[in-house]
């Protein structure tokens, strides 16, 4: 395919340049693709938790953080931490069993879940010192108020007398 009068050396150099240019283009294309995909894969750890999930900064313990939350707020002893962990694990087991029960409607499950939660809180409260119980009760009241404010249920506030 060489034409008459072409220098074979020029063709070789052209091919080398072409190949290296193609390699450069391919590398740039791959780099652009990888860099454009990174923001989608990255998660912002400072982003707020999704709606509906509570966390210590949003008014209460998040899923799996109750023991840490109570340890920090109530200054639990190591023995209390062990007992709260056992209560928490049993509660989660009961909740999961109830959630997977297909014989009940969601409306039937809700009061049962509330009963399991209440029993768990009562067990935790029973192993606290009187000072810790006072703080625990205050945390519970605060939590119910925040849930009520967000429209997530809880008992209605007590009626105030009209003057």
C-alpha positions in Angstrom: 0.0 0.0 0.0 3.0 2.2 -0.1 3.0 4.5 -3.0 5.9 5.1 -5.1 8.2 7.6 -3.6 7.1 7.2 0.0 9.7 6.6 2.6 9.0 3.4 4.6 10.5 5.1 7.6 7.8 7.8 7.5 5.1 5.2 7.4 6.5 3.4 10.5 6.7 6.7 12.4 3.1 7.5 11.4 1.9 4.1 12.6 3.7 4.5 15.9 2.3 8.0 16.4 -1.2 6.8 15.5 -1.0 3.9 17.8 0.3 6.0 20.7 -2.4 8.6 20.0 -5.1 5.9 20.0 -3.7 4.6 23.3 -3.7 8.1 24.7 -7.3 8.6 23.6 -8.3 5.3 25.1 -6.6 6.1 28.4 -8.3 9.5 28.5 -11.7 8.0 27.7 -11.3 5.4 30.5 -10.2 8.1 32.9 -13.1 10.3 32.1 -15.5 7.4 32.5 -14.0 6.4 35.9 -14.0 10.0 37.2 -17.6 10.5 36.1 -18.7 7.4 37.9 -17.0 8.2 41.2 -19.6 10.7 42.5 -22.3 8.1 42.1 -20.3 5.5 44.1 -19.3 7.9 46.9 -21.4 8.4 49.9 -21.3 11.6 51.9 -20.9 10.5 55.5 -22.0 14.0 56.6 -25.3 13.6 54.8 -28.4 13.4 57.1 -30.0 10.0 57.6 -33.0 9.3 55.4 -36.4 10.4 56.6 -38.0 8.1 59.1 -34.8 7.0 60.7 -34.0 8.3 64.1 -30.5 8.8 65.4 -29.0 10.3 68.5 -28.8 13.7 66.9 -32.4 13.4 65.7 -34.0 12.6 69.0 -33.1 9.1 69.9 -31.2 5.9 69.2 -31.1 4.6 65.7 -31.5 1.0 64.8 -28.7 -0.9 66.6 -27.5 2.1 68.5 -29.8 1.9 71.6 -27.1 0.3 73.8 -24.5 3.0 72.8 -27.1 5.8 73.2 -28.2 4.6 76.7 -24.6 3.9 77.8 -23.6 7.4 77.0 -26.8 9.1 78.3 -27.2 7.0 81.5 -23.6 6.0 82.2 -24.4 2.3 82.2 -22.1 -0.1 84.0 -20.5 -3.0 82.0 -23.0 -5.4 83.7 -25.9 -3.2 82.6 -24.6 -2.9 79.1 -24.5 -6.7 78.9 -28.1 -7.0 80.1 -29.4 -4.2 77.8 -27.7 -5.9 74.9 -29.5 -9.2 75.7 -32.9 -7.4 76.1 -32.2 -5.6 72.8 -31.4 -8.8 71.0 -34.5 -10.5 72.3 -36.6 -7.6 71.3 -35.2 -7.6 67.7 -35.9 -11.3 67.5 -39.5 -10.9 68.5 -40.0 -7.9 66.2 -38.5 -9.8 63.2 -40.8 -12.8 64.0 -43.8 -10.5 64.1 -42.8 -8.7 60.9 -42.5 -12.0 59.0 -45.9 -13.3 60.3 -48.0 -13.2 57.2 -51.2 -14.2 59.1 -51.5 -10.7 60.5 -52.3 -7.4 58.8 -50.1 -4.3 59.3 -52.9 -2.9 61.5 -52.9 -6.0 63.7 -49.0 -6.0 63.9 -48.7 -2.4 65.1 -50.2 -2.8 68.6 -48.2 -6.0 69.0 -45.0 -4.2 68.1 -45.8 -1.5 70.5 -46.4 -4.1 73.3 -43.0 -5.7 72.5 -41.3 -2.3 72.6 -43.0 -1.3 75.9 -42.0 -4.6 77.5 -38.4 -4.1 76.4 -38.4 -0.6 77.8 -39.8 -1.8 81.1 -37.1 -4.5 81.3 -34.4 -2.0 80.7 -35.9 0.5 83.2 -36.0 -2.3 85.9 -32.3 -2.8 85.8 -31.4 0.9 86.2 -30.6 2.7 89.4 -33.1 5.3 90.6 -31.0 8.2 89.2 -30.7 6.4 85.9 -34.5 5.7 85.9 -35.2 9.4 86.2 -33.0 10.2 83.3 -34.4 7.3 81.3 -38.0 8.5 81.9 -37.0 12.0 80.7 -35.4 10.5 77.6 -38.6 8.5 76.9 -40.8 11.6 77.4 -38.6 13.6 75.1 -38.6 10.9 72.5 -42.4 10.6 72.5 -42.7 14.4 72.1 -40.4 14.4 69.1 -42.2 11.5 67.5 -45.6 13.2 68.1 -44.2 16.4 66.6 -43.1 14.6 63.5 -46.5 12.8 63.3 -45.1 9.4 64.0 -47.7 8.5 66.6 -47.3 8.2 70.3 -49.9 8.9 73.0 -51.7 12.2 72.7 -50.6 15.0 75.0 -52.5 15.3 78.3 -55.5 17.7 78.1 -54.9 21.1 79.5 -57.7 22.8 81.4 -59.3 25.7 79.7 -59.4 28.9 81.7 
